[in-house]
Amino acid sequence: MASLKLSAMKLGLKNIKSILVTGGGSKNKAILQIIADIFDADVYVSEHEANSCLYGAAVRAFKALGIQI
């Protein structure tokens, strides 16, 4: 997570206020807490069970294009 935060900062993402977590890691409360602590951000879990990793990729693509979902 620390490496991800450093990468985000290098990309200019310094004020991350919320993070959407998808996939298998979203079921692990310890991982969610670590993400929240390191990024100092609110962490939300995707409600989509099937193909949730794919859903996360789609959310990133929409955000990159400036499309609100």
NORMORA-V481847 format. One line per field, one symbol per residue. ss: DSSP state (@ for helix, = for strand, . for the rest). A space follows every 50 residues. Layout:
ss = ???
This chain:
ss = .@@@@@@@@@.......====..@@@@.@@@@@@@@@@@..====..... .@@@@@@@@@@@@@.....
